[in-house]
Amino acid sequence: MPITNGTMFMPSVLTFIGIPGLESIQCWIGIPFCAMYVIALVGNSLLLIIIISEPSLHEPMYIFLAMLGATDIALSTIIVPKMLGIFWFHLPEIFFDVCLFQMWLIHTFQGIESGVLLAMALDRYVAICYPLRHATIFTRQLVTHIGVAVTLRPAILVIPCLLLIKCRLKLYRTKLISHTYCEHMAVVKLAAEDIYINKFYGLLGAFIVGGLDFMLIALSYVQIFITVFHLPQKEARLKAFNTCIPHICVFFQFYLLAFFSFFTHRSGSYIPAYIHITLSNLYLLVPPFFNPLVYGVKTKHIREKVVKMFHYKDQV
C-alpha cells in the first residue's frame, strides 16, 4: 500500500525483472541454463549413486564429494525452475516471505558448498602432508562433525539477514527485483530506508564464511605444494599433483565467480546490469554443472566406476 509518492509499505509480492536489458531474448537464454541444470542433475545424481553404492568409496574425500554433489543439486534446483518460469512462462512474481525463504536457502547452500570445499582441502592437506596420520585424524566421527558444522554455520549466519530485512525495512521504493532470484543485496536495495546495517552484516557474514574459507583453502594448498615439491620421487609428485588438480579447478571457478558477484553488488555500478546478473546466475549454475565433470574425469576411482557401470549395461 503506497504511503508517499514512489514509496510503499513492505509489499506482499515482489516481481522479478529477470536480466535487465535482455528481456527480449530471455527465452533463448533459458535454453543453455536449462541444459546446464539437466547436466548438473544427471552428473551429480550419478556421482551420488556411485559413492553411496560402492563401499570402497566410503572414505572422507568421497563422502565430502557426495556432500558437494547433494549441495549442488539443491542449489541449482532452488533457482533454475523459478528462473525458467520467468524466462519461458512469464511468471515473475513471488511472495515476499517466499522470497526471503529462497534467499535463506540460496545463501545457506552457498555457504555449505564453501565449507565442503574447505573440508576437502583439509583432507588433501592431511593426506599429502601427514599420510600416516590421515586415517587416525579423519575418522568417521570427525567427518560427521564437519558435515554438521559446515551445514549449521551458514544456516545460522543467514538468519539475521532475513530478520534485518523483515524487521527493519518497512518502506520500499519498488517491488521490482532486477534479478532472477532473491539475492540478499538485490532485495535490500529495494528499500527506501537506511540499509547500512544490512550491508554491514551481509559483508560480515560473507567474510566469516566465504572469505575465511578462501584463506584457509589457499593456505592449505600452499602447504601442499611445499610438501609436494620436496618429495624425492617424480612419480610421487605427479600423483600428488593429479590428486589436487580437480580440487584446485573447482576451488578457483567457485571463488572467482563468487567474489565477482559479491563485489559487483556493492561497488560495481559501472558494470552493465545484464553482465552482472548473467554472471551471478552462472555463479550458482557453473559449480553444479562443472563439479561432476571435473571429478568424473580427473578422479580415477570414480571414472572407473562410471565406465564399469555403463559397460555392464551394454553387456546386459
Secondary structure, DSSP 8 states (H G I E B T S, - for coil): -EEETTEEE--SEEEE--STT-GGGHHHHHHHHHHHHHHHHHHHHHHHHHHHH-GGG-SHHHHHHHHHHHHHHHHHHHHHHHHHHHHHH---EEEHHHHHHHHHHHHHHHHHHHHHHHHHHHHHHHHHHSGGGHHHHS-HHHHHHHHHHHHHHHHHHHHHHHHHHHHH--EES-SEESSSS--HHHHHTTBSS--HHHHHHHHHHHIIIIIHHHHHHHHHHHHHHHHHHT-S-HHHHHHHHHHHHHHHHHHHHHHHHHHHHHHHHHH-TTS-HHHHHHHHHHHHHHHHHHHHHHHHHH-HHHHHHHHHHHHHHHH-
